[in-house]
Amino acid sequence: MAGAAGERETFYVVQGFTGSGRESRMDAPVQASSEPKALALAERLAERKASVLVLAVTGDRLTGEFDDPEVLAAYGVPVGDDSDGVSDLPF
């Protein structure tokens, strides 16, 4: 059973962005149940969004301790001012 204290899980998040450059706005993140589903969703969103990131975030939901997100895929124009494109994400 997932979610017990001390149990680490990997969450797959698809983060879309509307606009470009400094004018980018984050859309609501969408959690996917697996990496392939996250990638498929991102490919569909990339057709109508300025940017889309697929992230894997591993950690313990109950303690709130999470590793840095890993970018699995990026579509569209770069977002934010940093080289990895994830400094503005809320995790």
PASEBA-1860 file (N, C-alpha, C; in nm, 3 decimals):
! residues 91
1> MAGAAGER> 0.084/-0.118/0.000/0.000/0.000/0.000/0.088/0.124/0.000 ~ 0.065/0.217/-0.091/0.145/0.338/-0.102/0.105/0.438/0.005 ~ 0.202/0.518/0.046/0.171/0.629/0.135/0.204/0.607/0.281 ~ 0.256/0.489/0.321/0.293/0.469/0.460/0.413/0.557/0.493 ~ 0.424/0.602/0.619/0.534/0.689/0.660/0.667/0.623/0.626 ~ 0.757/0.701/0.570/0.888/0.650/0.534/0.891/0.581/0.399 ~ 0.778/0.569/0.333/0.773/0.503/0.203/0.791/0.607/0.093 ~ 0.893/0.584/0.010/0.920/0.676/-0.100/0.846/0.631/-0.225
9> ETFYVVQG> 0.787/0.727/-0.293/0.713/0.702/-0.417/0.765/0.796/-0.525 ~ 0.745/0.759/-0.650/0.775/0.849/-0.760/0.645/0.895/-0.820 ~ 0.632/1.026/-0.833/0.514/1.087/-0.891/0.554/1.143/-1.027 ~ 0.468/1.127/-1.125/0.493/1.178/-1.260/0.401/1.297/-1.282 ~ 0.460/1.409/-1.314/0.386/1.534/-1.326/0.409/1.594/-1.464 ~ 0.301/1.636/-1.527/0.308/1.707/-1.653/0.274/1.853/-1.624 ~ 0.369/1.940/-1.655/0.352/2.083/-1.629/0.352/2.159/-1.759 ~ 0.237/2.216/-1.793/0.226/2.297/-1.913/0.245/2.444/-1.881
17> FTGSGRES> 0.286/2.520/-1.982/0.307/2.664/-1.969/0.237/2.735/-2.084 ~ 0.174/2.845/-2.051/0.110/2.930/-2.151/0.195/3.056/-2.165 ~ 0.218/3.103/-2.286/0.303/3.219/-2.310/0.446/3.174/-2.331 ~ 0.539/3.271/-2.337/0.680/3.234/-2.359/0.771/3.329/-2.284 ~ 0.895/3.282/-2.259/0.995/3.363/-2.190/0.947/3.408/-2.054 ~ 0.972/3.537/-2.024/0.931/3.593/-1.894/0.780/3.605/-1.881 ~ 0.709/3.593/-1.990/0.563/3.602/-1.990/0.497/3.466/-1.968 ~ 0.576/3.361/-1.945/0.521/3.227/-1.923/0.439/3.221/-1.795
25> RMDAPVQA> 0.329/3.150/-1.803/0.246/3.124/-1.686/0.228/2.974/-1.674 ~ 0.246/2.925/-1.553/0.226/2.782/-1.531/0.078/2.749/-1.533 ~ 0.044/2.643/-1.602/-0.091/2.590/-1.596/-0.099/2.500/-1.472 ~ -0.216/2.451/-1.442/-0.229/2.357/-1.331/-0.152/2.230/-1.365 ~ -0.067/2.180/-1.274/0.005/2.055/-1.302/-0.092/1.937/-1.305 ~ -0.056/1.837/-1.384/-0.139/1.717/-1.395/-0.054/1.597/-1.355 ~ -0.101/1.521/-1.259/-0.029/1.401/-1.218/-0.073/1.283/-1.304 ~ 0.023/1.205/-1.349/-0.005/1.085/-1.428/0.031/0.962/-1.347
33> SSEPKALA> -0.030/0.851/-1.379/-0.008/0.729/-1.300/0.120/0.654/-1.337 ~ 0.182/0.691/-1.451/0.306/0.623/-1.492/0.384/0.715/-1.584 ~ 0.510/0.682/-1.605/0.594/0.761/-1.695/0.541/0.758/-1.839 ~ 0.504/0.640/-1.894/0.452/0.640/-2.031/0.325/0.725/-2.046 ~ 0.237/0.724/-1.946/0.116/0.805/-1.954/0.149/0.954/-1.947 ~ 0.246/0.990/-1.864/0.288/1.130/-1.855/0.348/1.177/-1.987 ~ 0.430/1.095/-2.049/0.491/1.131/-2.177/0.387/1.146/-2.286 ~ 0.290/1.056/-2.289/0.184/1.063/-2.390/0.100/1.189/-2.372
41> LAERLAER> 0.067/1.222/-2.248/-0.010/1.343/-2.221/0.069/1.466/-2.263 ~ 0.197/1.469/-2.231/0.280/1.584/-2.266/0.288/1.604/-2.417 ~ 0.298/1.496/-2.491/0.303/1.507/-2.637/0.174/1.569/-2.691 ~ 0.062/1.529/-2.634/-0.066/1.588/-2.678/-0.075/1.736/-2.640 ~ -0.034/1.769/-2.517/-0.039/1.909/-2.473/0.056/1.997/-2.552 ~ 0.170/1.943/-2.593/0.271/2.021/-2.664/0.219/2.078/-2.796 ~ 0.114/2.018/-2.848/0.055/2.068/-2.973/-0.015/2.202/-2.954 ~ -0.052/2.235/-2.829/-0.125/2.360/-2.808/-0.069/2.448/-2.695
49> KASVLVLA> 0.040/2.407/-2.633/0.102/2.485/-2.526/0.238/2.539/-2.572 ~ 0.282/2.650/-2.515/0.412/2.706/-2.548/0.525/2.614/-2.502 ~ 0.508/2.554/-2.384/0.608/2.464/-2.327/0.537/2.359/-2.242 ~ 0.599/2.242/-2.236/0.550/2.135/-2.150/0.670/2.061/-2.094 ~ 0.668/2.035/-1.965/0.771/1.955/-1.899/0.708/1.829/-1.842 ~ 0.783/1.720/-1.847/0.744/1.597/-1.778/0.847/1.577/-1.668 ~ 0.799/1.567/-1.546/0.887/1.557/-1.429/0.859/1.430/-1.351 ~ 0.966/1.374/-1.296/0.954/1.265/-1.200/1.000/1.322/-1.066
57> VTGDRLTG> 0.915/1.310/-0.967/0.946/1.362/-0.834/0.934/1.246/-0.736 ~ 1.044/1.217/-0.666/1.046/1.104/-0.574/1.057/1.156/-0.431 ~ 0.975/1.097/-0.344/0.981/1.137/-0.205/0.873/1.071/-0.123 ~ 0.861/1.119/-0.002/0.763/1.067/0.093/0.653/1.170/0.110 ~ 0.535/1.138/0.064/0.422/1.230/0.068/0.384/1.269/0.211 ~ 0.396/1.177/0.305/0.354/1.206/0.443/0.451/1.296/0.517 ~ 0.581/1.279/0.493/0.678/1.364/0.561/0.705/1.493/0.484 ~ 0.671/1.493/0.355/0.695/1.611/0.271/0.838/1.622/0.222
65> EFDDPEVL> 0.918/1.517/0.242/1.057/1.519/0.197/1.065/1.463/0.055 ~ 1.111/1.548/-0.038/1.119/1.510/-0.178/1.256/1.543/-0.235 ~ 1.302/1.461/-0.327/1.424/1.489/-0.402/1.393/1.600/-0.502 ~ 1.498/1.656/-0.561/1.477/1.753/-0.669/1.407/1.682/-0.784 ~ 1.320/1.752/-0.855/1.251/1.689/-0.968/1.349/1.658/-1.080 ~ 1.324/1.548/-1.148/1.403/1.507/-1.264/1.320/1.537/-1.389 ~ 1.377/1.612/-1.482/1.308/1.642/-1.606/1.323/1.523/-1.699 ~ 1.211/1.460/-1.733/1.212/1.343/-1.822/1.198/1.384/-1.968
73> AAYGVPVG> 1.127/1.493/-1.992/1.108/1.542/-2.129/1.070/1.689/-2.123 ~ 1.108/1.762/-2.228/1.073/1.903/-2.239/1.033/1.931/-2.383 ~ 0.922/1.999/-2.399/0.870/2.034/-2.531/0.852/2.185/-2.538 ~ 0.877/2.245/-2.653/0.852/2.387/-2.673/0.967/2.474/-2.632 ~ 0.936/2.600/-2.602/1.037/2.699/-2.569/1.079/2.686/-2.423 ~ 1.206/2.719/-2.391/1.251/2.713/-2.252/1.169/2.805/-2.162 ~ 1.156/2.767/-2.036/1.081/2.848/-1.939/1.173/2.894/-1.828 ~ 1.142/3.008/-1.767/1.220/3.060/-1.655/1.353/3.116/-1.700
81> DDSDGVSD> 1.435/3.154/-1.603/1.565/3.214/-1.631/1.681/3.118/-1.611 ~ 1.657/3.001/-1.557/1.767/2.910/-1.525/1.788/2.809/-1.637 ~ 1.901/2.742/-1.633/1.936/2.650/-1.741/1.855/2.522/-1.739 ~ 1.805/2.478/-1.623/1.731/2.352/-1.623/1.580/2.373/-1.639 ~ 1.534/2.496/-1.636/1.394/2.524/-1.665/1.295/2.488/-1.556 ~ 1.343/2.454/-1.436/1.248/2.411/-1.333/1.251/2.497/-1.207 ~ 1.323/2.610/-1.207/1.336/2.688/-1.084/1.204/2.747/-1.037 ~ 1.111/2.769/-1.127/0.985/2.832/-1.088/0.877/2.731/-1.051
89> LPF> 0.908/2.604/-1.054/0.807/2.503/-1.024/0.784/2.491/-0.874 ~ 0.662/2.463/-0.834/0.625/2.465/-0.692/0.660/2.340/-0.614 ~ 0.775/2.279/-0.637/0.819/2.166/-0.553/0.966/2.167/-0.538
END
